[in-house]
Amino acid sequence: MGKLREKISGCYRSMQGARDFANLRSVIAIARKQDWNVLETLASPIPGN
């Protein structure tokens, strides 16, 4: 997915932007595999913080 994103936009603006995108895609993929509601998962607080 990262390579597709890079091809669509041309490049990431920063390394941190690439990391943020990868983390977000990872959370979404896990939520889908676990059959969780993706929007609720993204809106929920991070455990331990």
Distance bins in CASP14 RR format, pairs under 12 A and 6 or more apart:
PFRMAT RR
TARGET T0000
AUTHOR 0000-0000-0000
RMODE 2
METHOD distances of the structure
MODEL  1
1 7 0 0 0 0 0 1 0 0 0 0 0
1 8 0 0 0 0 0 1 0 0 0 0 0
1 18 0 0 0 0 0 1 0 0 0 0 0
1 21 0 0 0 0 1 0 0 0 0 0 0
1 22 0 0 0 0 1 0 0 0 0 0 0
1 24 0 0 0 0 0 1 0 0 0 0 0
1 25 1 0 1 0 0 0 0 0 0 0 0
1 26 0 0 0 0 1 0 0 0 0 0 0
1 28 0 0 0 0 1 0 0 0 0 0 0
1 29 0 0 0 0 1 0 0 0 0 0 0
2 8 0 0 0 0 1 0 0 0 0 0 0
2 9 0 0 0 0 0 1 0 0 0 0 0
2 10 0 0 0 0 0 1 0 0 0 0 0
2 11 0 0 0 0 0 1 0 0 0 0 0
2 12 0 0 0 0 1 0 0 0 0 0 0
2 17 0 0 0 0 0 1 0 0 0 0 0
2 18 1 0 0 1 0 0 0 0 0 0 0
2 19 0 0 0 0 0 1 0 0 0 0 0
2 20 0 0 0 0 0 1 0 0 0 0 0
2 21 1 0 0 1 0 0 0 0 0 0 0
2 22 1 0 0 1 0 0 0 0 0 0 0
2 23 0 0 0 0 0 1 0 0 0 0 0
2 24 0 0 0 0 0 1 0 0 0 0 0
2 25 1 0 0 1 0 0 0 0 0 0 0
2 26 0 0 0 0 0 1 0 0 0 0 0
2 29 0 0 0 0 0 1 0 0 0 0 0
3 9 0 0 0 0 0 1 0 0 0 0 0
3 10 0 0 0 0 0 1 0 0 0 0 0
3 11 0 0 0 0 0 1 0 0 0 0 0
3 12 0 0 0 0 0 1 0 0 0 0 0
3 18 0 0 0 0 0 1 0 0 0 0 0
3 21 0 0 0 0 0 1 0 0 0 0 0
3 22 0 0 0 0 0 1 0 0 0 0 0
3 25 0 0 0 0 0 1 0 0 0 0 0
4 10 0 0 0 0 0 1 0 0 0 0 0
4 21 0 0 0 0 0 1 0 0 0 0 0
4 25 0 0 0 0 0 1 0 0 0 0 0
5 11 0 0 0 0 1 0 0 0 0 0 0
5 12 1 0 0 1 0 0 0 0 0 0 0
5 13 0 0 0 0 0 1 0 0 0 0 0
5 17 0 0 0 0 0 1 0 0 0 0 0
5 18 0 0 0 0 1 0 0 0 0 0 0
5 20 0 0 0 0 0 1 0 0 0 0 0
5 21 1 0 0 1 0 0 0 0 0 0 0
5 22 0 0 0 0 1 0 0 0 0 0 0
5 24 0 0 0 0 0 1 0 0 0 0 0
5 25 0 0 0 0 1 0 0 0 0 0 0
6 12 1 0 0 1 0 0 0 0 0 0 0
6 13 0 0 0 0 0 1 0 0 0 0 0
6 17 0 0 0 0 0 1 0 0 0 0 0
6 18 0 0 0 0 1 0 0 0 0 0 0
6 21 0 0 0 0 1 0 0 0 0 0 0
6 22 0 0 0 0 0 1 0 0 0 0 0
8 21 0 0 0 0 0 1 0 0 0 0 0
9 17 0 0 0 0 0 1 0 0 0 0 0
9 18 0 0 0 0 0 1 0 0 0 0 0
9 21 0 0 0 0 1 0 0 0 0 0 0
11 17 0 0 0 0 0 1 0 0 0 0 0
11 18 0 0 0 0 1 0 0 0 0 0 0
11 21 0 0 0 0 0 1 0 0 0 0 0
12 18 1 0 1 0 0 0 0 0 0 0 0
12 19 0 0 0 0 1 0 0 0 0 0 0
12 20 0 0 0 0 1 0 0 0 0 0 0
12 21 1 0 0 1 0 0 0 0 0 0 0
12 22 0 0 0 0 1 0 0 0 0 0 0
13 20 0 0 0 0 0 1 0 0 0 0 0
13 21 0 0 0 0 0 1 0 0 0 0 0
14 20 0 0 0 0 1 0 0 0 0 0 0
14 21 0 0 0 0 0 1 0 0 0 0 0
15 21 0 0 0 0 0 1 0 0 0 0 0
15 22 0 0 0 0 0 1 0 0 0 0 0
16 22 0 0 0 0 0 1 0 0 0 0 0
16 23 0 0 0 0 0 1 0 0 0 0 0
17 23 0 0 0 0 1 0 0 0 0 0 0
17 24 0 0 0 0 1 0 0 0 0 0 0
17 25 0 0 0 0 0 1 0 0 0 0 0
18 24 0 0 0 0 0 1 0 0 0 0 0
18 25 0 0 0 0 0 1 0 0 0 0 0
19 25 0 0 0 0 0 1 0 0 0 0 0
19 26 0 0 0 0 0 1 0 0 0 0 0
20 26 0 0 0 0 0 1 0 0 0 0 0
20 27 0 0 0 0 0 1 0 0 0 0 0
21 27 0 0 0 0 0 1 0 0 0 0 0
21 28 0 0 0 0 0 1 0 0 0 0 0
22 28 0 0 0 0 0 1 0 0 0 0 0
22 29 0 0 0 0 0 1 0 0 0 0 0
23 29 0 0 0 0 0 1 0 0 0 0 0
23 30 0 0 0 0 0 1 0 0 0 0 0
23 42 0 0 0 0 0 1 0 0 0 0 0
23 46 0 0 0 0 0 1 0 0 0 0 0
24 30 0 0 0 0 0 1 0 0 0 0 0
24 31 0 0 0 0 0 1 0 0 0 0 0
24 38 0 0 0 0 0 1 0 0 0 0 0
24 41 0 0 0 0 0 1 0 0 0 0 0
24 42 0 0 0 0 1 0 0 0 0 0 0
25 31 0 0 0 0 0 1 0 0 0 0 0
25 32 0 0 0 0 0 1 0 0 0 0 0
25 38 0 0 0 0 0 1 0 0 0 0 0
25 42 0 0 0 0 0 1 0 0 0 0 0
26 32 0 0 0 0 0 1 0 0 0 0 0
26 33 0 0 0 0 0 1 0 0 0 0 0
26 41 0 0 0 0 0 1 0 0 0 0 0
26 42 0 0 0 0 0 1 0 0 0 0 0
27 33 0 0 0 0 0 1 0 0 0 0 0
27 34 0 0 0 0 0 1 0 0 0 0 0
27 36 0 0 0 0 1 0 0 0 0 0 0
27 38 0 0 0 0 1 0 0 0 0 0 0
27 39 0 0 0 0 0 1 0 0 0 0 0
27 40 0 0 0 0 0 1 0 0 0 0 0
27 41 1 0 0 1 0 0 0 0 0 0 0
27 42 1 0 0 1 0 0 0 0 0 0 0
27 43 0 0 0 0 0 1 0 0 0 0 0
27 44 0 0 0 0 0 1 0 0 0 0 0
27 46 0 0 0 0 1 0 0 0 0 0 0
28 34 0 0 0 0 0 1 0 0 0 0 0
28 36 0 0 0 0 1 0 0 0 0 0 0
28 37 0 0 0 0 0 1 0 0 0 0 0
28 38 1 0 1 0 0 0 0 0 0 0 0
28 39 0 0 0 0 0 1 0 0 0 0 0
28 41 1 0 0 1 0 0 0 0 0 0 0
28 42 1 0 0 1 0 0 0 0 0 0 0
29 36 0 0 0 0 0 1 0 0 0 0 0
29 38 0 0 0 0 1 0 0 0 0 0 0
29 41 0 0 0 0 0 1 0 0 0 0 0
30 36 0 0 0 0 1 0 0 0 0 0 0
30 38 0 0 0 0 1 0 0 0 0 0 0
30 41 0 0 0 0 1 0 0 0 0 0 0
30 42 0 0 0 0 0 1 0 0 0 0 0
31 37 1 0 0 1 0 0 0 0 0 0 0
31 38 1 0 1 0 0 0 0 0 0 0 0
31 39 0 0 0 0 1 0 0 0 0 0 0
31 40 0 0 0 0 1 0 0 0 0 0 0
31 41 1 0 1 0 0 0 0 0 0 0 0
31 42 1 0 0 1 0 0 0 0 0 0 0
31 43 0 0 0 0 0 1 0 0 0 0 0
31 44 0 0 0 0 0 1 0 0 0 0 0
32 38 1 0 0 1 0 0 0 0 0 0 0
32 39 0 0 0 0 0 1 0 0 0 0 0
32 41 0 0 0 0 1 0 0 0 0 0 0
32 42 0 0 0 0 0 1 0 0 0 0 0
33 41 0 0 0 0 0 1 0 0 0 0 0
34 40 0 0 0 0 0 1 0 0 0 0 0
34 41 0 0 0 0 1 0 0 0 0 0 0
35 41 0 0 0 0 0 1 0 0 0 0 0
36 42 0 0 0 0 0 1 0 0 0 0 0
36 43 0 0 0 0 0 1 0 0 0 0 0
36 44 0 0 0 0 1 0 0 0 0 0 0
37 43 0 0 0 0 1 0 0 0 0 0 0
37 44 0 0 0 0 1 0 0 0 0 0 0
38 44 0 0 0 0 0 1 0 0 0 0 0
41 47 0 0 0 0 0 1 0 0 0 0 0
END
